[in-house]
Amino acid sequence: MKRIAIFLLSVLLISCSQEAPQPDETWVRSVGGRMANVILDVESLSDGRVVVVGQQGYPAYDYSATVGVNYEGNIQERGCMIALLSPQGRLIKKRLFRAEDIRIDGLMTLNSIGDRGTFTQVIPTPDGGFLCLGEWRGAGFSGDPNGQWGFLQFEPGDPSAYANFVCKFDSDLKLTNFRTVMGSPLTPNIVFTNAHICISPSGEIKLATSGLRTVANITHMYALFTLDQDGNAVDVRTTYTNPPWLSLTRDLMYSTDGELLMFGQEGNKMVIHNWGPEGFGITEVIDVADDGVGPGQVNGNNAFLVNNPQGGYIAVHMDAPQSIVLTHLDEDLNLIKEDIRPEVLSEGEYPLDASMTEDGELLLQTNLLYGAPFVYSRLYKLTADGQLIWQREFSGVNGSFAQTSDGFLLIPENYTQDESIQKARLIKAYSNGLLE
């Protein structure tokens, strides 16, 4: 009997000494090198790991009267960045993509612009790899002597040209493919801009971009690329706008019925194109709102179309006074409610990212458009009609977020007045948006 009691006591002590289940942890991690850097997209993988993309060696903001660029560190440390992190936000592996050894059909050698490249979006592929969408910018334009937000000049006399591109990385972040998404030389003098990429439930990858002819008559169009999981284009289709408005893609998504929807801006209107399952199979165009914004203006740069689990869609965009507006549409893209303006949002608050919860609540990340320096971004949880549930404020600006099974992953750039460079940060927050 005594031996039995001792045995039971030892079992109890062993079980008590084992580590008890810990609550979901939150954390804040700096991502990138010792230079100014930015991360623009984040995805949570099924095994809990996290992948982020952006740019290392990003030009830091300078809020003096003249635009300044802070180039810290060795040039070889700058370039498009992809990083794989553990579920706790610890760096597993990081890779930079530079362009020194790449030629585009003999058009030119991309040898000194690796630091001008930025990954803007990442999609995990069925083979365990990652497809990254990026862009090069470079030559500069009037009012921006440093070329910080300029365009890469691919053709003499055509300073408007700049290139979107895709890179494929395997599960170990080894670069396995590179493809450009640009007009030259296949369609001379066509410039593709504002690219967006999405993947269907069956794994088909679509890339949509707006295009314009840069010489003679200005014709505006959309291009749609079907990509395999290695980033190769297996189908390319184009369609022209009528009338020929200056057209810009803003978002790309699949509906619950498997139809490809493009949310874009044509002239002063926000529109939805229903392109059907394969793309351009349906030419239906829905006017969402006449926002009075001119294409390219800062208040038109971000817009989102999200599936509403309660049925239909919610469009998030901005109007001319630079206020965020919500529009409700049903499953057939008929307008239900227009001009919904959440009272909690300030004029000049800019949408960074948006999605819906399974319960039909709207998640919205913003920052302030006015004032310098920008010092914070906000994450809101709203009802579908824009009523506040909660809001959280984070130091840092820009970025996006991803929902996880136990909370959020948020990207704000870390900029404060006493820092000379930006440091990208990734924040893991609880499902209520709090860190503790």
C-alpha positions in Angstrom: 0.0 0.0 0.0 2.9 2.3 0.9 4.5 1.6 -2.5 1.3 2.4 -4.3 1.0 5.7 -2.5 4.6 6.6 -3.3 4.0 5.7 -7.0 0.8 7.9 -7.2 2.7 10.8 -5.5 5.6 10.5 -8.0 3.1 10.6 -10.9 1.4 13.7 -9.5 4.8 15.4 -9.1 5.9 14.6 -12.6 2.6 15.9 -14.1 2.8 19.1 -12.1 6.4 19.7 -13.2 5.4 19.5 -16.8 5.0 22.9 -18.4 1.4 23.9 -18.4 -0.2 25.2 -21.6 0.7 28.9 -22.1 -1.7 31.5 -23.4 -1.2 32.8 -26.9 1.8 35.1 -26.8 2.2 38.5 -28.4 5.4 40.0 -29.6 7.0 42.8 -31.6 9.9 42.0 -33.9 12.1 44.2 -36.1 12.4 42.7 -39.6 15.3 43.5 -41.9 18.8 44.7 -41.6 20.5 47.7 -40.0 19.3 50.0 -42.7 16.0 51.7 -43.4 13.6 49.0 -44.6 9.9 48.3 -45.2 7.7 45.2 -45.2 4.5 45.5 -47.3 2.8 42.1 -47.0 2.5 39.3 -44.5 1.0 35.8 -44.7 0.4 33.3 -41.9 1.2 29.7 -43.0 -0.7 26.6 -41.9 2.1 25.4 -39.7 2.2 28.8 -37.8 5.3 30.2 -39.6 5.1 33.7 -41.1 6.4 35.0 -44.4 6.9 38.7 -45.0 8.1 40.6 -48.1 9.2 44.2 -48.8 12.5 46.0 -49.3 15.7 46.2 -47.3 17.5 49.5 -47.7 14.3 51.4 -48.2 14.8 55.2 -48.7 14.0 56.8 -45.3 11.6 59.7 -45.2 13.1 63.1 -44.7 10.5 65.7 -43.6 12.7 68.7 -44.5 11.7 71.1 -47.2 13.5 69.0 -49.8 13.0 65.3 -50.3 15.9 63.3 -48.8 17.0 59.7 -49.1 18.9 57.9 -46.4 21.1 55.2 -48.0 22.7 53.5 -45.0 25.0 50.5 -45.3 26.5 48.5 -48.1 24.7 48.6 -51.5 24.9 44.8 -51.6 22.7 44.7 -48.5 19.8 46.4 -50.3 17.2 44.8 -52.5 13.8 43.1 -52.5 13.4 41.2 -49.3 11.6 38.0 -48.4 11.8 36.6 -44.8 10.5 33.5 -43.2 9.8 33.7 -39.4 8.9 31.2 -36.7 5.4 31.3 -35.1 7.2 33.4 -32.3 8.4 35.9 -34.9 12.1 34.7 -34.8 13.9 35.0 -38.1 14.4 31.6 -39.8 15.8 32.7 -43.1 16.0 35.9 -45.2 16.8 36.4 -48.9 17.4 39.5 -50.9 16.6 39.7 -54.7 18.8 41.9 -56.8 18.9 42.2 -60.5 22.6 42.3 -61.5 22.6 39.2 -63.6 19.2 39.4 -65.2 18.5 40.5 -68.8 15.1 41.1 -70.2 15.2 39.8 -73.8 18.3 41.8 -74.5 16.5 45.0 -73.9 18.8 46.2 -71.2 20.8 44.9 -68.3 19.4 45.6 -64.9 22.7 46.0 -63.1 22.5 48.9 -60.8 18.9 49.1 -59.7 18.6 46.1 -57.3 18.0 48.5 -54.5 15.1 50.1 -56.4 13.1 46.9 -56.3 10.4 46.2 -53.8 8.3 43.1 -53.2 4.7 44.3 -52.7 2.8 41.0 -52.3 3.4 37.3 -51.5 1.3 34.2 -52.2 2.2 30.7 -50.8 2.1 28.2 -53.7 0.8 24.6 -53.5 4.3 23.2 -53.8 5.4 24.9 -50.5 7.1 27.8 -52.2 6.3 31.5 -52.5 5.4 33.7 -55.5 6.3 37.3 -54.9 5.0 40.3 -56.9 7.3 43.3 -57.1 8.1 46.4 -58.9 11.1 48.5 -59.9 11.1 52.2 -59.7 14.0 54.5 -60.5 14.6 57.3 -62.9 12.7 60.0 -61.0 10.2 62.6 -62.2 9.5 66.3 -61.9 9.4 67.3 -58.3 11.3 64.3 -57.0 15.0 65.0 -57.7 16.1 61.9 -55.8 14.1 59.5 -57.9 12.6 58.1 -54.7 9.2 57.5 -56.3 10.1 57.7 -60.0 9.9 55.2 -62.8 12.5 52.9 -64.2 13.4 54.0 -67.8 13.4 50.9 -70.0 13.3 52.7 -73.3 15.0 55.9 -74.4 12.6 58.8 -74.5 10.0 56.9 -72.5 10.5 58.0 -68.9 7.1 56.6 -67.9 8.0 53.0 -68.2 8.5 50.9 -65.1 8.3 47.2 -64.5 6.2 44.9 -62.4 7.8 41.5 -62.0 7.3 38.1 -60.2 9.8 36.0 -58.5 9.4 32.4 -57.4 11.2 31.1 -54.3 11.1 27.5 -53.1 10.5 26.4 -49.5 14.1 27.2 -48.6 13.8 30.7 -50.1 16.0 29.8 -53.1 15.1 31.9 -56.2 13.9 29.5 -58.9 12.3 31.8 -61.4 11.9 35.4 -62.5 9.5 37.0 -65.0 8.7 40.6 -65.9 5.2 42.0 -66.3 5.7 44.8 -68.7 4.8 45.9 -72.2 8.2 46.0 -73.9 9.2 44.2 -76.0 6.1 42.1 -76.6 3.7 45.0 -76.7 5.9 48.1 -77.4 5.2 51.3 -75.6 2.6 49.7 -73.3 3.3 50.3 -69.6 1.7 48.1 -67.1 1.2 49.5 -63.6 -0.7 48.9 -60.3 -0.4 45.1 -60.5 -2.3 42.8 -58.1 -2.2 39.1 -57.7 -4.6 36.5 -56.2 -5.0 32.7 -56.1 -8.3 30.8 -56.6 -9.5 28.0 -54.3 -8.3 25.5 -57.0 -4.8 27.1 -57.0 -5.0 29.1 -60.2 -3.0 32.3 -60.0 -4.2 35.5 -61.7 -2.3 38.8 -62.0 -4.2 41.9 -63.1 -2.6 45.2 -64.1 -3.6 48.4 -65.8 -1.8 49.5 -68.9 -1.5 52.6 -71.0 0.2 53.5 -74.2 2.8 56.1 -73.7 3.2 57.6 -77.1 0.8 59.2 -79.7 -2.8 58.4 -78.7 -3.2 57.5 -75.0 -5.2 54.3 -74.9 -6.1 52.7 -71.5 -6.5 49.0 -70.9 -6.3 46.2 -68.4 -4.1 43.1 -68.8 -4.8 39.8 -67.1 -2.1 37.1 -66.7 -2.7 33.5 -65.7 0.4 32.2 -64.0 1.5 28.7 -63.1 2.9 28.2 -59.6 6.4 29.0 -60.9 5.3 32.4 -62.1 5.3 31.6 -65.8 2.5 33.2 -67.8 0.3 30.5 -69.5 -2.3 33.0 -70.7 -2.4 36.7 -71.3 -5.5 38.7 -72.2 -6.1 42.4 -72.6 -9.3 44.6 -72.7 -9.7 48.3 -73.4 -11.9 50.7 -71.4 -14.7 52.4 -73.2 -14.6 55.4 -73.0 -10.8 55.4 -72.7 -10.6 56.5 -69.1 -7.3 56.5 -67.3 -7.7 53.1 -65.6 -6.0 51.8 -62.4 -6.4 48.4 -60.8 -6.9 48.6 -57.0 -7.8 45.1 -55.9 -8.3 41.6 -57.3 -10.2 38.8 -55.7 -12.3 35.7 -56.4 -16.0 35.7 -55.5 -17.6 32.9 -53.6 -18.9 31.6 -56.9 -15.4 31.5 -58.4 -15.7 34.6 -60.5 -12.7 36.9 -60.8 -13.5 40.5 -59.6 -11.3 43.5 -60.2 -12.0 46.6 -58.2 -10.6 49.6 -60.0 -10.7 53.3 -60.7 -11.7 54.7 -64.1 -11.7 58.5 -64.4 -13.4 59.7 -61.2 -15.4 56.5 -60.7 -14.7 53.4 -58.6 -15.8 50.3 -60.6 -16.0 46.6 -60.3 -15.3 44.4 -63.3 -16.7 40.9 -63.2 -14.4 39.0 -65.5 -15.9 35.5 -65.0 -14.0 32.4 -63.8 -11.4 32.5 -66.6 -11.0 36.3 -67.0 -12.8 38.6 -69.4 -15.5 36.0 -70.0 -18.0 38.5 -68.5 -17.6 42.1 -69.4 -20.1 43.4 -66.7 -18.9 46.7 -65.2 -20.6 48.0 -62.0 -20.2 51.6 -61.0 -19.6 51.6 -57.3 -19.3 55.3 -56.6 -18.4 58.6 -58.3 -15.9 59.7 -55.7 -14.6 62.7 -57.6 -11.1 61.6 -57.3 -8.6 61.8 -60.1 -6.6 58.7 -60.9 -3.2 58.8 -59.4 -4.2 61.2 -56.6 -3.2 60.1 -53.2 -6.8 59.7 -52.0 -7.4 57.1 -54.7 -4.3 54.9 -54.2 -5.8 52.3 -52.0 -9.2 50.6 -52.3 -10.4 47.1 -51.2 -13.2 44.7 -52.1 -13.9 42.0 -49.5 -16.3 39.1 -49.3 -19.0 39.5 -46.6 -19.7 36.1 -44.9 -23.2 37.4 -44.3 -23.6 37.7 -48.1 -22.4 40.0 -50.8 -19.4 42.3 -50.7 -18.2 45.5 -49.0 -16.1 48.0 -51.0 -13.7 50.3 -49.0 -12.6 53.4 -50.9 -12.1 57.2 -50.5 -13.9 60.2 -51.8 -12.6 63.6 -52.9 -12.7 65.2 -49.3 -10.4 62.3 -48.5 -12.7 60.4 -46.3 -13.1 56.6 -46.1 -16.4 55.4 -47.6 -18.1 51.9 -47.4 -20.4 50.6 -50.1 -22.5 47.4 -49.7 -23.2 45.1 -52.7 -25.2 41.9 -52.9 -24.1 38.6 -54.3 -24.9 39.8 -57.9 -23.0 43.1 -57.3 -26.1 45.2 -57.1 -25.7 48.3 -54.8 -27.5 47.9 -51.5 -26.1 50.8 -49.4 -23.9 53.6 -50.5 -21.9 56.4 -48.9 -21.5 54.8 -45.5 -19.1 56.9 -43.6 -18.0 55.5 -40.2 -18.1 58.3 -37.6 -15.1 57.0 -35.8 -12.8 57.7 -38.8 -11.2 61.1 -39.3 -11.0 63.0 -42.5 -7.7 62.3 -44.1 -7.5 58.8 -42.6 -6.2 56.5 -45.3 -7.1 52.8 -45.8 -4.1 50.5 -45.6 -5.8 47.1 -45.6 -9.3 45.6 -45.0 -10.9 42.2 -44.5 -13.9 40.5 -42.9 -14.2 38.2 -39.9 -16.2 35.0 -40.1 -18.9 36.8 -38.1 -19.3 39.5 -40.7 -17.3 42.3 -38.9 -15.1 44.6 -40.9 -11.4 44.9 -40.0 -9.7 48.1 -41.2 -6.2 49.3 -40.9 -5.5 53.0 -41.5 -3.1 55.9 -41.0 -3.4 59.6 -41.3 -2.9 61.2 -44.6 -2.2 64.7 -43.3 0.7 65.9 -41.2 4.3 65.0 -40.9 5.8 63.1 -39.5 3.2 60.3 -39.6 3.6 58.5 -36.3 0.9 55.9 -35.9 -1.5 53.6 -37.6 -4.9 52.3 -36.4 -6.6 48.9 -36.5 -10.4 49.1 -36.3 -13.0 46.4 -35.8 -16.3 47.7 -37.1 -19.8 46.4 -37.8 -20.6 46.0 -41.5 -22.3 49.4 -41.3 -19.3 51.1 -39.9 -20.2 51.2 -36.1 -17.1 50.9 -33.9 -16.5 47.7 -31.9 -12.9 48.5 -30.9 -9.9 50.4 -32.1 -6.2 50.0 -31.4 -3.4 52.4 -32.2 0.2 51.4 -33.0 3.3 53.4 -33.3 4.4 53.3 -37.0 2.7 53.9 -40.3 1.9 52.1 -43.5 1.8 48.3 -43.8 -1.0 45.7 -43.7 -2.3 42.9 -41.5 -3.2 39.2 -41.6 -5.7 37.3 -39.5 -4.4 34.2 -37.6 -6.3 31.6 -35.6 -5.5 33.4 -32.4 -5.1 37.1 -33.4 -3.5 39.4 -35.9 -0.2 40.0 -37.5 0.3 43.7 -38.2 2.9 45.6 -40.2 3.6 49.2 -39.2 6.7 51.0 -40.3 8.5 52.3 -37.3 9.2 56.0 -37.7 9.7 58.4 -34.9 11.1 61.9 -35.0 14.3 61.0 -33.3 15.2 58.2 -35.7 16.9 58.9 -39.0 15.8 55.7 -40.7 12.7 53.5 -40.8 12.7 50.1 -39.3 10.0 47.6 -40.4 8.3 45.9 -37.5 5.9 42.9 -37.3 3.5 42.8 -34.4 1.6 39.8 -33.1 -1.6 41.0 -31.3 -4.4 39.1 -29.6 -7.8 38.7 -31.3 -9.0 41.9 -29.5 -6.1 43.8 -31.0 -4.2 44.2 -27.7 -0.7 43.2 -26.9 -1.2 42.3 -23.3 
